[in-house]
Amino acid sequence: MDDNRIYTIAVIPGDGIGPEITRETVLTLKRAGEVFGQSFRFEEVTAGTQALRQGRCPMPPESLTACRQADGILMGKLAVGRRPDLDFKDRPESILGLLRTELSLRSDIRPCFFSDALRGLCPLKEEIRKKGMDILIIRDIAGGMFTTEGKSSNLCNVRAAWDTEGYDEVLIRDSARLAFELAGTRRKKVTSLDKAILLSSSALWRQVMEETHRDYPHIELEHMLVDHGAFELISSPDAFDVIVASNVFGDIIADEAAGLTGAGEFLPAGSLNAGKRGIYCPNQLHQVHEELAGTGKANPMGMILAGAMMLEYSFGLCREAECVRKAVYRVMEHGIGGRPCWSGREQTAATEQIGEAVRACL
């Protein structure tokens, strides 16, 4: 690693509590840089609701340029449905799809885990949650019906609509390789979810997964129909290591896994392209919690962990990333000065206090 390199990070604070949790993340990354001798340059960009308030398009040209040139992007929160009067391309939430296209993002990475201190928030029975859960979900975001234009008709006064679930082997192989590579740093098991008994796109998905697996013989690969996978995720979450799935299936499974933790605001997420550049944000990106904005009760943990993901996946700074993660887990487990930061689901410490506690642990 080049010790003289300066990593450029574009920052989109976003809506609701986004600016508050993003601020704590930026301060934490700056502190990690000081501890380990790394240099980060942060560039806050105007986008989404903030841009619309200035009478501009959701992603002004200079903001898009900054995001294209950055080594990584931090995105706080992104409100959905604020401007239903506008065409989708002019709405705040359109910036996510635009950035995915402009940066050629291919795969979402969603860690879902139980923390000992927060395990009581999990809605599952104690006999299941005591076994633990530590899953990494890889979701393709470049293919499938979410990326194709749907069609509709009104033939003979009968309304109809349809979408196309299409995949090619290149897209599938990108997510497959990422899943196998990340499994190699964990428990060396990949579970691929599909519906190969019914869908041609899933049959191709399974075939390409098998072909790609030949390059990773040390990794276990299992295929599972997505409906059975949804069942097993609830009954035996500890049985999974890395899950990889198509766009639609992965979207649903990732939110199911986050819901099982009972603590989605503590989870991070990232989206990567083939060159490992990407966007990093809280797992529940669209839950902006406007009711908490400015109250000091925003939970910054998921956003700070997203910053740690950026250090590891985009910058290759694994030591720094692990240090940030351990600091977050320590505050989760031990609180501040021996006092817990959460009582059940209620946050008892201020956003800034939590951020300062994490930085003190670095």
N, C-alpha and C positions, 0 to 999 in steps of 0.2 A: 504494500500500500504506500502511495506517495505521501510522505509526511508533510509536503508543502502544498498539497492540494487544498483548494477552498471549495467546499460543497455548497452549491447554490440551491436554495429552497424557496419556492414560490408559496405564499401563504394566502389562502382564501378563507377569511374568518367565518363567513357565512351568516346565518340567521339565528335568532333566539339566543341560546347560551353559547353559540359558536365562538364569538369573539373572546369570551371568558376562558373557555377550555383551551382554545388555541393559544392564548397568551401564556398560560401555564406550561403548555407543551414547548413553546419557543424558548421560554426561560429555562426549562429543564434541559433541552438540547444544548443551549448555550453553556450551561453548567457542565454537562457531560463533555463538551468540547474543551473546556478549561481543564477538567480533570485529566483527560487523555491526550491533550495537545492536538486536538482537531479543530479545523476552522470551518465555520458555517456562516454563510451570508444569507440573510432572510430578506425577501422582497415581498411586501404585502401588495396584493393586486386587487383591483376593483372588479367585482363580478357579481352576478346574480341580483338579488334584491337591492343591494347597495348601488349597483350600476343603474338599475331602473329608476331609483330615487333621484339620480342625477340627470335623468332624461336620456340615458344612453341605452344601447343594446345590452343584453345580459352578459356578454363577453366582449368588451371593447378590444379593438385590434392590439393595443399595446399590452393588455392583460394576457391575451392569447399568446403573443410573442414571448412574454415572460414565462408562461407555463411551458411552452415548447422548449425554451432554452434551459430551464431549470433541471437540476439533477433529480429533484423530487418535489412533490406538491403536497402540502398539508391543507386539508379542507375540513373546516369545523363542522357546521351543520347546514343543511340545504332544505329550505321549506318547499313543500309541494302543494300546488293548488291555490296559491295566493292570488294569482291573476288569471282566473278562468276566462276572462273577457279577451285575453290575448291568444293569438295563434301559439302553438306549442313552442316553436322556435324562438318566440319572443318572451317566454316565461322564464322565471329565475331558475327553475329546475332543469331547463334545457342545457345548461352548461355542462352537466355531467356527461350526457350523451355526446356533446360536441368534443369534450376533452378525450373521451374514450376513442372517438374516431380520429382526431388529430394526432394523438399519441400512439395510435394503433395498439391500444390496450387489449390484451387477450384473456387474462385470467384474474378472477377475484380470489383473494386469500382471506379466509375467515377463521381465526382461531376461536374455539369455544371450549371453555374449561370451567371446572369448579374450583373456587378458592376455599380453603378450609374455613376461613372466617366468614364466608358468605354462603356456605353450603346449605344453611338453613333456609335460604331463599329459593332453593330448587323445589319445584312442585312435586317431584317424584317421592316415592316411599323411601324411608331411611335405608331399607335393605338394598335398594338400588343405588342411591346417591353415595352411600358409604364406600362403594367400590371406586368412586371417582370418575372423572370424565376429562379427557384431554384430547380434543379432536381438531384437526386442521382440515378445513373444507376448501377444496379448489373448485371453483365454478367458472366454466367458460362464459365469457361475456361478448364474444365476437360473432357467434353464430346462433342458429336457432330462430324461432319465430319472433323473438323480440327484435331481431335485426332485419326482418323482411317486411315489406309493405303488405298489410292485409287488404282483403277485397270484400266487397259486399254486392248484393243484387236485390232486386225487387221484381223478379220474374213472376208474372201472373199474380201480382199482389201478395206474393209470399216472400217475406224478408229472409235473407240468408247472408251469412258472413263466414269467411274462412281465413286462416293464416297458415303459412308454410313453415314446417319445421325442417330446415335444410342444413346439412353439414357436409364439409369436405374433409379429407384426411389430414390436410395441413393443420386446420384448426384443432381437430381432435388431438393430433400428435403434440401440439404445443402444450395443451393442458395435461396430457399424459406425462410428458417429460418433466414438467414442473412438479407434478404429483410424486413421481418416482424419486426425483432429486431431493425433495423435501422429506419424503419418507426415509431416505437414507440417513438423515440427520436426527431421526426420531426412532420409532419402534419398528421400522422397516416393513410396514404393511400398508397396502393401498386397497381400498374398496371402491370399485367403480359401479355407479348406479345407472341403470338404463331401463328400457322397456323393450328389450330385443325380441321378445316373443310376438310383438305386435307392430313395432315401428321400424321401417327400413333405416331411418337415420340412426336409431339405437343399435341396429344390427351392425352398421358400419362402425359406430362408436366402439362396440365390443371387439370387433375385428382389429381395429387400429390399436386399441389398448393392448391386445394380445401381441401384436407385432412389435410395438414399442417396448413391451415388457422383456423382450429378448435381449435388449441392451442393459437390462437391470436384473440379472438373474438372482441377485442377493436380496431382492425385494419380493415379498409375498404379494400376489395379486389375487383378489377375489372379485367375482362379478355378483351383483345382487340386483334384483328387480327393484325399482325405486319405491314401489308401494310396500314391499317387504322391508326395504331399508328404513322407511319411515317408522314402521312398527318396531324394528330392532333398535332403532335409535332411542326409543322411549323405554323399551324393556331391558336393553343391555348397552347403554352408552359407552361403558368401559371397554367394549369389544372392538371399538373403532379406533384407528390411528389417523390415517389420511383418507378422506373421502373425495372423490373426483366425480363431477357430474356435468351434464349439459346446462345450458343457460336457464331454461325453465325449471328443470328438476333441481338444479343447484340453488336457484333463488328460493325455492320453497324449503328445501332441506336445511339451508343455512339459517333461515329464520326459525325453523323448528328447533334446531340445536341451540340457538341463542335463547329462545324462550325456555328451554329446559334448564338453563343455568339460573333463571330467575333474576339475573343481574346483567342484562344486555348492555347497560351503560358502562360496564367495566370492561367491555370487549372491544378490540380494535379490528380494523379491516384494511385491506390494501388491494389495489388493482395494478397489474404489471403488464408491460409489453415484453417482447422477446429480448430486448436489451436491458431488462430489469429496471427501467424507469417507470414511475407510476404515481398514483394518487393514494394518499393515506388519510384515513378518517375514522371516526367512531363507527362501531358496528351498526348502530341504529342511526344512520346518517340523517334520515328524514324526520326524526323525532326532535324537533327544535326546542321544545319545552319553553315556549315564550313566557309561561307563567313564572318561570324561575329566573328569567333574564334580569340581571341587576340586583338579585337578592343575595348573592354570595353563596347560593345553595347548589350551583351547578357542579356535577361530578366530572372532574377532569381525567379520571383514570383511563378510560377507553381511548381518549385522545392522546394521552402521554404514551400509552402502549403502542398506539399507531405510529408515533414518532420513533419508538424503538424498532418497530418493523421496518421503517424506512432506513434506519441505520444499518440493519442487517441485510435486507433484500436488495435495496438499491445502491447502497454505498459499500457493502461488504465489511462493515465495521461490527463484526460479531461480538467482540469483547465489550465494546461500548453499549451495544444493544442489550446484552445480558445484564450489564450493570444497571441499566435503567429499569429493566424488568424486575430485577431483584429488589430494587429500591421501592418500586410500586407494590410488590407483593409484601414487603416488610411493613409498609404503612397500612396495607389492607389487614394484615394479620395482627399487628401490634398497636396500630393507631398512632396518636401523637402524644408523647409523654405518658404512655401507658393508658391513655384514654381512647377508646374506640372512636373512629370517625363516623360509624353508622350504628344505629340502634334499630335492628330489624331493617326495614326499608327506608327509615328516616335518616337523612344525613345530618350529623351533629357538628361537623366541622365546616368552616367556610372553604370555598374553592381555593382561595389564595393560601390558606393554612395547609391544605392538603398538598398543594404544589410545592410549598416551602419545605414540608416534611419529606417529600420525595427527594428534593434536591439535597437536603441535609444528609440523606442516606447514600448519596453518590460518592 
